[in-house]
Amino acid sequence: MGKDITHIHGYYSPDDLYGKIIDGLGKLGKDLSKITLDDLQPVDEFHIRGDTATKELIKLAEFTEDMHILDVGCGIGGSTRRLSHETGCRVTGIDLSDEYIDTAANLTELLNMQDKVNFEACSALGLPFEDNSFDGVWSLQMNMNIEDKLAWLKETYRVLKPGGRAIFYEVCGNKNTDLHFPVPWAQDSSMSFLLPQQSFREAISSAGFDIKVWNDKTDLAQKAFSGATKPVGEPSLPILGVYLLVGEDIQSKAYNLHLNLDEECVSLIETVAVKPA
Ligand SMILES: C[S@@+](CC[C@H](N)C(=O)[O-])C[C@H]1O[C@@H](n2cnc3c(N)ncnc32)[C@H](O)[C@@H]1O
């Protein structure tokens, strides 16, 4: 039996998330019948370097229109929709959070993309799909919450077709293990499981994948968070932001991520791993 992950599910379970986003779009003066991917970008791309990283990963992935891709740990589906929009491929997103999945589905209907993009709530450790179901896998910054990396990677491998490419854009550990908490993916250490890059590579290979690309993106992450400052007093938050997903202490989380990057506690990688044909 798997470990209890109720606390991780609870962390990613805000109330009425879709309602709050719609409210925010209204406050920003947006016409709901003309919402674009860019309008949602401040809130729906919950990973380091947001849509800039998503666009780089789309190029790296080389997914094409005829493909059906699985987004593992899709959040509220920002990069899921962008991937489909830019390539024409069909994408199924899964996430542990029911609230995120409901929001992802509602936002996708708002953008009228439901023919190509759909969602299902489940754990990445038990995917409700047959073996060899997907042409590609896309997984952005979810591994941090997964203790049993090999179980997750094997499950991902199982549903990917032979010859298929898996894109992982992931936070790893680094030389120092004493992280500052909270961070965007975890309120405390009970939710955060980071492997140093070399161990993460070994886990991907042990699951059966061939690693074709391995890029260390830590310097870009450091630059992205270099301006994060220690919050003082009441938080000053934008109308739309990822704080709607994980709480108003987001500025402390961003500041701690900045410290963790600069003090070599965390690193960031992108990789392309292929299931042998
Ligand atoms: C930092 S967010 C990234 C979301 C999304 N990939 C993005 O880039 O916008 C991490 C996501 O992993 C999901 N997650 C954590 N543990 C999971 C699990 N066992 N199965 C599926 N999703 C999980 C969380 O619910 C959350 O949506």
The ligand as an ORCA input file, in Angstrom:
! r2SCAN-3c Opt
* xyz 0 1
  C       4.196     22.967     -8.760
  S       2.684     22.291     -9.339
  C       2.979     22.164    -11.090
  C       1.680     22.111    -11.871
  C       1.809     22.118    -13.397
  N       2.629     21.036    -13.894
  C       2.333     23.438    -13.888
  O       3.491     23.474    -14.299
  O       1.578     24.431    -13.877
  C       2.778     20.584     -8.780
  C       1.545     19.781     -9.142
  O       1.802     18.396     -8.855
  C       0.577     17.836     -8.427
  N       0.859     16.578     -7.715
  C       1.560     16.403     -6.574
  N       1.597     15.098     -6.234
  C       0.924     14.427     -7.200
  C       0.602     13.060     -7.435
  N       0.974     12.083     -6.600
  N      -0.116     12.760     -8.546
  C      -0.517     13.711     -9.414
  N      -0.267     15.027     -9.229
  C       0.448     15.378     -8.145
  C      -0.026     18.916     -7.550
  O      -1.392     18.725     -7.299
  C       0.298     20.169     -8.372
  O      -0.722     20.475     -9.270
*
